Amino acid sequence: MIEAPNPKYSVLLPVHTWHSFLVEAVESILLQTFQDFELLLICNGPECLLIENIKDLWQNEPRVTVLSTPIPGLVFALNYGIHCARGEWIVRMDSDDLSHFDRFEITNMLLNKSHNIDILSTGIELIDEHGNTKGCYQIDDKLDSELRSTLPIKSCLPHPTVVVKRSLLLQIGGYSYGQYSEDYDLWLRIRRQTDAVFFHYGKPLLKYRIHPDQVTNKNRLRTIFKYDLALRFRELLLSGDILFLKGIFYAIGGEIRRSINRFCGN
């Protein structure tokens, strides 16, 4: 029996609970104009056994593989997916977002045009729970040098849009750093690899859904601030790069402004 060749892209889509957006998110991947991919649905956490019925929805779809583990947490789910993936490139996708139908086609064009890219992010379109456009995060294309200068100041790669070489992820040990800021931690550890090349494509290739079920309370935002600040201190100590000191002051200043606004009732 001849084994099928490995796909170019492995899409990692973690699922920790069932919700109404999942089917639409999966279909936005399956309807891509570029078809050389596999989609890994990673059901993780205590509810994973309850939602394995998603196998029935795509049981006749050879591009979809359902993985399950009782171990909770996004970081573990992503690392499990990286371990099981067969593609050269890892593509991020969340279960409530939508990929533009030509996301992979444009991604493939960009990677073929510049063979030295190791990690690619794109702009995002903001949508509500009904799919209506609410805004857009769209900037000019950013080259490696610009992104490396910006990362000490802020996390500038929208996580759900990212495509990254699987070999690079394996080389640096995948995701780490607990419950929050796993993406920023990853970008900073990749930044240490002087031969790794970042690229940001400014136009949106993903619709990022904003809905009431998202966890965006003030306590969580303060926790993320603390995690991000600790990451900047870590990188400052490891690298001595003065840009991280600038990033620390930038982050503290932003938190002070937010605290003042909260105190004033804004």
N, C-alpha and C positions, 0 to 999 in steps of 0.2 A: 504493500500500500504506500502510495506516494503522499508524503505530508505536504499540507498547504504551506506556501512560503509565509514567513513572518510579515505582518502588516507594517506599514511605515509608522503609523500612529497608534498608540494605545491611550484611549480616553478613560480617565479615572473619574467615576461618578459615585461618591459615597452616599449611602442612604441610611439614615439612622431612625427614620420614622416615615410612615406613609402620609403623603399629602397630595392634594389635587393637582399640583404642578408637575409631578414626576413624569407622567406620561408625555406631556407636552415637551419637557426637557429632553427626554430620550428620543422622541420623534424628531426634534431639531437636529440631533446628531445623525440619525438614520437617513435623513433626507438630504444630507450633504451632497454637493455636486462632485466632490472628490471622495472616492469610496474606499481607498486603501487604508482601512482602520479596523480596530477591534474596540468594542465598548465593554468595559468592566464595571458592572454594577456591584458595589461593595456594600453589602448589608451588614452593619456592625452594631454592637451594643445589645442590651437585654431584649430589645424588641426584634432582633434580626430574624428569629424563627417565625415570628408572626407575619413578617412582610416578605418571606420567601415565596409567597404566592405570586410575586411579580414574575417568577419563572414562567408561570402559565401565560402571561401576556406576550412574552417574546420567545416562547419555546421553539418556534419554527424559524427564528431569526438567527442564522449562524454567526453573525457578527457580534451578538450579545452573549456575554458570559456573566453569570450571577455567582458572586463569591459571598460567603457568609462567615462571620466570626462573632462570638459572644463578647469579645473584648471591645469596650466602648472607646470613643475618642477619634477625632478627625486625623490626628497624626498617625495613629496605628493603622487606620483604614487606608490612608495614602501610602504608607510604607508597605503594607500588605499588597496593595495594588501594583506598586512598583516592582515588588518581588515576583508577582505572577505575570506581569506584562510581557508581551513578546515583541512589541514595537521598538523601533529605534528611538522614537520620540514619545514623551509622556505629555498628554494634553489634559489640562484641568477643566473640570465642569462641575457645577453645583446642581442639585436636583430641583431647584426652583428657578433657574436661569434658562435662557434660550440662546443657542448659537445661531448666528446668521447662516443662511443656507450655503453661502460661499466661504465660510470661515476657513475650512481646510484647504480649499482651492487657492485662496489668497496666501495662506500660511505657506503652502507648498511652493508657490511662486517666489515668495520672499526668501525662503530657505535655499531654493535652487539658485536664486540670483546672487546670494551672498553665502558661500559655502562655509564661512567661518563662524556663523552665528551659533551660539550654544543655548541661549535662552531668549525667548521672544515673548513680549506682551503686546497688548493692543488697547485701543480705546474701548469705552463701554457706553452703551445707551441705557438709560435708566427707565424702567417701566414699573407700573403699579400692579396690583393683584389681578387686574383685568387685562393686562397687556398694553395699556395705554402709555405712550411715551411721556415721561415726566422731566426729562433732561438728558444731558449728554456730558461725558468726560472725554473730550477730544482735544488733543494737543498736536503740535508738529511731531514728526518722526524724531526720535532721539537715538543718537549713536552711543556706543559703549562708553566713551570718555565722559559724555554728559551725564549718563545714568550713574556711573561710578562716583561722580562728584555730587550727585543729588542724594544717593542712598544714605550717606551718613546724616543727612538732614531730615529725610522722611522716606517712608516706603512708597516708592513711585511706580511699582509694577502691580497692576490690578490682578490679584491672585487667580480669579476664575478665568482670566484670559490667557494664562501662561502656557507656553509650549517649551519644554526643556529636554535636552538629550538625556536619555535614560542612563547612559554610561557615566555622565557627569553626576547624576544623583547617586548612583551606586558608589562612585569614587569618594564622595564627601559624606556618605553614610545616611543619605535620605533626609527626611524631616526629623526635627527634634524640638526641644524647648517647650514641653508642657502643653497647657490647654489654650493659651493665647499666643499671638504673634508668631505662629509657626512659619508663616510666609516671610515676614521680615527677617527672622532668624536665618531662613534659607538663603534669601538674597544676599545677606551679609556674609555668610559662609562661602557662597559662590564668589562673591567679590574678592575674597582672599586668594582665589585661584587667578593668578595674573594672566593666564592664557585663556581664560573663559571670556567669551564675548557676549555682551548684552545688546539687545536691540528692542526699541519700542516703536511699533507701528501705530501712528496716531489715530487712524480712522477706527470707528467702533466695529468690532466683529462679534460682539456678544451683548445680549440684552440682560442687564442685571436687575432682578426683580426686588422691589421694595414692598413689603407687605406687613400686616399687623403681627404675624406670627414670628417675625424676626426678633432676636434678643438684642435690643439696642438701648438698654436702660443705662442710667448714669453711672451706676456702680461698675458695670462692665466696661464702660468707656474709661473710667478711672483706672481700672485694673490693666487694661491694654496700655494706657499711658505709662504705668509703672513697668510693665514688661518691656515696652519699647525703650524706655529710658535705661533700663538695666542692660539691654543689648548694646546700646551706644557706649555705655561705660565699659562693657566687656571689650568691644572692638577698639576703643581708645587705648586700653591697657595692653591689648595684644599687638596693636599695629603702631601706636604712637601717632596716628594720623590726626592732625589738628582739626580736620573737618568734623570729626566726631565730637570734639569739644564744642564746636559751633552748633552741631545738631542737638547737643544736650541743652545749651542755652535757649535754642529755638523751641525745643519741646517744653521746657519749664516756663518760658514766657507764654506759650500758647495755653498751658494749663492754668496759669495765673489769670489770664484774660477770661477763660471759661469760668473759673471760680468767681470772678468779679461779676460776670454776667448772671451767673446763677444766684449770687447774693442779691443782685439788683432786680431779680425776677424776670430777666430777659430770656 
